[in-house]
C-alpha cells in the first residue's frame, strides 16, 4: 500500500524478491527493515514460537517453506485442543481434531505468524522515529533490536529483534504508550539451515471424515467517491481506499473505509443499524474496536492501534 502526503516526509521501502544477504550491524534501521521484509517472504524455517496476547501465552510448533512464490506452513498448538493451522498459498485450514472439523478461510497477508509486522511496502512518516536500540540474543542467536516509536498516543511502538545473519524477525512486540507490551511473538528455538520435509507441512491428522466449513467470500466493489468523510484523523493518517462489501449469507451492504499512516491501519465499517446489541468497546490482544450509532447507521472502527485511536476515528465520521 502506498500513500502520498504533502504534509509529511516519507521514506519508502520498496522490497524486492531476492534472497537476504548477511547484514552488518552498522547498516541503517531502514536497511534492516528492508532485509527483514525479504527474509519473511523467502526464508524456510522451523522452530517453536511463543505468542503472548491478553496475558495468555500460547506455544506453537511451526514449519514454513516458500517455493516458486507459494507459502506453505504448518502451525501446531502445543497445549489445549491440538489445533493445527495448515496454509498453502492464500488458503488456510484450521483443523480442530477434538471437534473433528476443518475451517477453510482465505489469507492474504504475507505472514500467518507475524500479522503485526510492517508490510513489504512501508512508508514511515514524521510520526515515528526508527532506530537501532542494541544487540541481544534471542533463541540462542545474535540479534539486533530495532524500535519504530511513535510521537503520540494514537499508535503502538513496534519493537523487533532481527537475526543478525538473516534479518529474520526472531521476536516482535507491540508496546503501548505506557510501555506495556500488548502483543508479543518470540521464537524460543529456530532452525534455518535444514530443508523442510513435505511431512512437516502436511496435517498430522487424516481429515477425510472431518466436517469442513468454508468461510464465504465477501463480494467487494471499489467505491470511487465515498459518501463519508473524516475531518479529525490523528496526524499522519490518510484515506487509503473505500469499498462496498456484501455480508455473506445476507442482503446487508457494508461500506468499508481504510485509513493508514503507512504503518498503522484503521478500518471503518458502516452499515444500517439492525438493532442488534453491539459492544461499544472491545479489545482482543493488540486489536481494539469502537462502535457508535449516527443517524440510523452503525459505525465501527477497528485496528491494531490503541483504544483512543479507534474511538476518535469512529466519532469523527460524517456523511457528506
C-alpha positions in Angstrom: 0.0 0.0 0.0 1.4 3.4 -1.0 0.1 6.6 0.5 1.0 10.1 -0.7 1.0 13.2 1.6 2.2 16.8 1.0 2.3 17.3 4.8 4.7 14.6 5.9 8.2 13.4 4.9 8.0 9.7 4.0 10.7 7.1 3.5 9.6 4.4 1.1 10.9 0.9 1.3 10.2 -0.9 -1.9 11.2 -4.5 -1.2 12.4 -6.9 -4.0 12.1 -10.6 -4.1 15.8 -11.5 -3.9 17.5 -13.5 -1.2 18.6 -11.9 2.1 22.3 -11.1 2.3 24.1 -11.2 5.6 23.7 -7.9 7.3 26.1 -5.7 9.2 25.1 -4.1 12.5 26.3 -0.8 11.1 23.5 -0.8 8.5 20.7 1.8 8.9 17.4 0.9 10.5 15.6 1.2 7.2 18.1 -1.2 5.6 17.4 -3.7 8.4 13.6 -3.4 7.7 14.2 -3.9 4.0 16.2 -7.1 4.7 13.5 -8.2 7.2 10.8 -8.0 4.6 12.7 -10.0 2.1 13.5 -12.6 4.8 9.9 -13.1 5.8 9.0 -13.7 2.2 11.8 -16.1 1.2 13.2 -17.9 4.3 12.5 -21.5 5.1 12.5 -22.3 8.8 11.2 -24.5 11.6 11.0 -24.0 15.3 9.0 -23.2 18.4 7.3 -19.8 18.9 5.5 -18.4 21.9 2.8 -15.8 21.4 1.5 -13.7 24.4 -1.8 -11.9 23.9 -4.3 -10.8 26.5 -2.0 -12.0 29.2 -2.1 -15.6 27.9 0.9 -17.5 26.4 0.5 -20.0 23.6 3.3 -22.2 22.3 3.3 -23.3 18.7 5.5 -25.6 16.6 6.0 -24.1 13.2 7.4 -25.2 9.8 7.5 -22.8 7.0 8.6 -23.1 3.4 8.4 -20.9 0.2 8.7 -22.5 -3.2 8.0 -20.7 -6.5 6.5 -17.8 -4.5 3.9 -20.1 -2.8 4.0 -20.1 1.0 3.4 -23.5 2.7 3.2 -23.6 6.5 2.0 -25.7 9.4 1.5 -24.4 13.0 0.7 -26.9 15.8 -0.6 -25.7 19.2 1.4 -27.4 21.9 -1.3 -27.2 24.5 -5.1 -27.3 24.6 -7.2 -28.9 21.9 -4.4 -29.8 19.4 -5.3 -27.0 16.9 -3.3 -27.2 13.7 -3.2 -24.4 11.1 -2.1 -25.5 7.6 -1.5 -22.9 4.9 -1.0 -23.4 1.2 -0.7 -20.1 -0.6 -3.7 -17.9 0.3 -5.8 -20.8 1.6 -5.7 -21.7 5.3 -7.1 -24.8 7.0 -7.8 -24.5 10.8 -8.0 -28.1 11.9 -9.8 -28.9 15.2 -9.3 -32.6 15.9 -11.5 -32.8 19.0 -14.4 -31.3 17.1 -13.4 -33.3 14.0 -13.8 -30.2 11.9 -11.9 -28.0 9.5 -12.5 -24.3 8.9 -11.3 -23.1 5.5 -10.6 -19.4 5.0 -8.7 -17.0 2.8 -5.5 -15.4 4.0 -3.8 -12.6 2.0 -1.2 -11.3 4.5 2.5 -12.1 3.9 2.8 -13.8 7.3 0.4 -16.0 9.2 2.5 -15.8 12.3 3.7 -12.2 12.3 0.5 -10.3 11.4 1.7 -7.1 13.1 4.9 -6.8 11.0 5.4 -3.7 8.8 4.2 -4.5 5.2 6.5 -5.1 2.3 6.0 -1.6 1.0 6.4 0.6 4.0 6.1 4.4 4.5 7.3 5.8 7.8 6.4 9.4 8.1 7.4 12.0 10.7 5.0 10.5 13.2 7.7 7.8 14.0 11.3 7.5 15.0 13.1 4.5 13.7 16.4 3.5 15.4 18.6 0.6 16.3 18.5 0.1 20.1 21.0 -2.6 21.0 22.3 -6.0 20.3 20.9 -9.1 22.1 20.4 -12.8 21.9 17.1 -14.5 21.0 16.6 -18.2 20.6 20.3 -18.7 21.1 21.1 -16.4 18.1 22.8 -13.0 17.9 20.1 -10.3 17.2 19.7 -6.6 16.6 16.9 -4.8 18.5 15.1 -2.2 16.4 12.4 0.3 17.5 9.7 2.1 15.5 8.5 4.6 18.1 5.5 6.9 17.6 5.4 10.5 18.7 1.9 10.4 20.1 -0.6 8.1 21.8 -2.5 7.1 18.7 -0.3 4.2 17.6 1.8 1.5 19.2 5.5 1.2 19.3 6.9 -1.7 17.2 10.0 -3.4 18.7 11.6 -6.1 16.5 14.6 -8.3 17.3 16.2 -9.3 13.9 18.5 -12.2 13.4 22.0 -10.8 12.8 22.8 -13.3 10.0 19.5 -13.3 8.1 17.5 -10.3 9.3 14.6 -12.7 10.1 12.3 -11.4 12.9 13.1 -13.6 16.0 10.8 -11.6 18.3 8.3 -8.8 17.9 6.4 -6.6 20.4 3.7 -4.0 20.1 4.1 -1.7 23.0 1.5 0.8 24.4 2.3 4.4 25.3 2.9 3.4 29.0 5.5 0.9 28.0 3.3 -2.3 28.4 3.5 -4.9 25.6 0.1 -5.7 24.2 1.2 -8.4 21.7 4.4 -10.5 21.7 5.7 -13.2 19.4 9.0 -14.8 20.3 10.9 -17.8 18.9 12.4 -20.0 21.7 14.2 -22.1 19.1 14.6 -21.8 15.3 16.5 -23.5 12.5 17.1 -22.0 9.1 19.6 -24.5 7.6 17.5 -27.6 7.3 15.4 -28.4 4.2 11.7 -28.6 5.2 10.3 -32.1 4.7 7.0 -32.5 3.0 5.6 -34.3 6.0 6.4 -31.3 8.2 3.9 -29.2 6.1 1.0 -31.7 5.9 -1.7 -32.2 8.6 -0.9 -34.6 11.4 -4.4 -35.9 11.2 -6.4 -37.6 8.5 -9.3 -35.2 7.8 -11.3 -37.4 5.4 -14.1 -37.9 7.9 -14.0 -34.4 9.4 -16.7 -31.8 8.7 -15.4 -29.0 6.5 -16.7 -25.4 6.8 -15.7 -22.9 4.2 -15.9 -19.3 5.1 -17.9 -17.5 2.4 -16.0 -14.8 0.4 -17.3 -11.3 0.6 -18.5 -9.5 -2.5 -16.3 -6.5 -2.8 -16.7 -3.4 -5.1 -14.3 -0.4 -5.1 -16.0 2.9 -4.4 -14.8 5.9 -6.4 -16.5 8.6 -4.4 -17.1 8.0 -0.8 -20.3 9.4 0.9 -18.3 9.6 4.1 -15.6 11.9 5.4 -13.4 12.2 8.5 -12.0 15.7 9.4 -10.4 14.7 12.7 -8.0 11.9 11.9 -4.9 11.6 14.1 -1.9 13.2 12.4 -0.4 11.2 9.6 -3.5 9.0 8.9 -4.8 9.3 5.3 -7.6 7.7 3.4 -6.3 4.6 1.6 -9.4 3.2 -0.1 -13.1 2.7 0.1 -15.1 -0.3 -0.9 -18.6 -1.7 -0.7 -19.0 -5.2 0.7 -21.9 -7.6 0.9 -22.0 -9.6 4.2 -22.0 -13.3 3.2 -25.4 -15.0 3.6 -27.3 -11.8 4.0 -28.6 -8.9 1.9 -26.7 -6.4 4.1 -24.3 -4.0 2.5 -21.3 -2.6 4.3 -19.1 0.4 3.5 -15.5 -0.4 4.4 -13.1 2.5 4.6 -9.4 2.1 5.4 -7.3 4.8 6.9 -3.5 4.3 7.3 -0.4 6.2 8.3 1.7 3.8 6.3 2.3 1.5 9.2 -0.8 1.5 11.4 -4.2 0.9 9.9 -7.8 1.6 11.0 -10.8 0.0 9.2 -14.2 1.7 9.5 -17.3 -0.4 8.7 -20.6 1.5 8.1 -23.9 -0.3 7.9 -27.6 0.1 8.7 -28.4 -0.3 12.3 -30.1 -3.7 12.7 -31.0 -3.2 16.4 -28.6 -5.9 17.4 -26.8 -5.5 20.7 -23.2 -4.5 19.9 -20.5 -3.7 22.5 -19.3 -0.1 22.4 -15.7 -1.1 23.1 -13.8 -4.4 22.8 -10.2 -5.4 22.9 -8.5 -8.6 21.7 -4.8 -8.6 22.1 -3.5 -5.5 20.2 -6.7 -5.0 18.3 -9.3 -2.5 19.5 -12.8 -1.8 18.4 -15.2 1.1 19.0 -18.8 1.2 17.7 -21.3 4.0 17.7 -24.6 5.0 16.2 -25.1 8.0 14.0 -28.4 8.9 12.2 -29.6 5.4 12.0 -26.3 3.8 10.9 -23.7 1.9 12.9 -20.1 3.0 12.6 -17.5 0.6 13.8 -13.7 1.3 13.8 -11.2 -1.5 14.3 -7.4 -1.7 14.1 -4.2 -2.8 15.9 -4.0 0.6 17.4 -4.8 2.0 20.9 -8.4 2.4 22.1 -8.2 6.2 21.8 -7.5 5.9 18.1 -10.5 3.8 17.1 -12.8 5.9 19.2 -11.6 9.2 17.7 -11.9 7.8 14.2 -15.4 6.4 14.6 -16.8 9.5 16.3 -15.4 11.9 13.6 -17.0 10.1 10.7 -19.6 12.2 8.9 -21.9 11.8 5.9 -21.2 14.3 3.1 
